Amino acid sequence: SEKDGYIDSRFTPTLVANLTGMQDDNEIQEFMKKYRPTFEQMKGMVDLTLGQYIIDCYKVFKVQKGKNNPQ
């Protein structure tokens, strides 16, 4: 849909990788699936806000992954 296209055009694997430092494609896909913003959320976010959203979600993602995979 047009709304999905808009989300996809801004919430990109490249942006996620650049902001989080993640390099594993599977991990990036997992993150993007879990934290994909809704169209309404995305509409209300400027690029800076989107970047902060990704960074904040990544902090939670890392903690949760750590709990799932104790070393």
C-alpha positions as CSV (number, residue, x, y, z in Angstrom):
1,S,0.0,0.0,0.0
2,E,1.0,3.6,-0.2
3,K,1.3,3.8,3.5
4,D,3.6,0.8,3.6
5,G,5.7,2.4,0.8
6,Y,6.0,5.6,2.9
7,I,7.2,3.7,6.0
8,D,9.6,1.6,3.8
9,S,11.1,4.7,2.2
10,R,12.1,6.1,5.6
11,F,12.6,3.1,7.9
12,T,15.3,1.5,5.9
13,P,17.8,-1.3,6.7
14,T,20.6,1.2,5.8
15,L,19.4,3.8,8.3
16,V,18.9,1.1,11.0
17,A,22.4,-0.3,10.4
18,N,24.0,3.2,10.4
19,L,22.4,4.2,13.6
20,T,22.7,1.0,15.6
21,G,26.0,-0.4,14.2
22,M,24.2,-3.7,13.5
23,Q,25.8,-5.6,10.5
24,D,23.9,-8.9,10.6
25,D,21.1,-8.8,8.0
26,N,19.0,-11.2,9.9
27,E,19.3,-9.2,13.1
28,I,18.4,-6.0,11.2
29,Q,15.4,-7.7,9.7
30,E,14.3,-9.0,13.1
31,F,14.7,-5.5,14.6
32,M,12.8,-3.9,11.7
33,K,9.9,-6.3,12.0
34,K,9.6,-5.9,15.7
35,Y,9.9,-2.1,15.8
36,R,8.3,-1.1,12.5
37,P,6.4,2.2,13.2
38,T,2.8,2.6,12.1
39,F,2.0,5.1,9.4
40,E,0.5,7.4,12.0
41,Q,3.7,7.3,14.1
42,M,5.9,7.8,11.0
43,K,3.8,10.7,9.8
44,G,4.5,12.5,13.1
45,M,8.2,12.0,13.0
46,V,10.8,14.2,11.4
47,D,14.1,12.4,10.5
48,L,15.7,13.4,13.8
49,T,12.8,11.9,15.8
50,L,12.9,8.8,13.7
51,G,16.6,8.4,14.4
52,Q,16.0,8.8,18.1
53,Y,13.1,6.3,17.9
54,I,15.5,3.7,16.3
55,I,18.2,4.3,18.8
56,D,15.8,4.0,21.8
57,C,14.2,0.8,20.3
58,Y,17.7,-0.6,19.7
59,K,18.6,-0.2,23.4
60,V,15.5,-2.3,24.4
61,F,16.2,-4.8,21.6
62,K,19.8,-5.4,22.8
63,V,18.6,-5.9,26.4
64,Q,16.0,-8.4,25.3
65,K,18.4,-10.2,23.1
66,G,20.8,-10.4,26.0
67,K,18.2,-12.0,28.1
68,N,17.3,-14.5,25.4
69,N,21.0,-15.5,24.8
70,P,22.8,-15.6,28.1
71,Q,26.5,-16.0,27.3
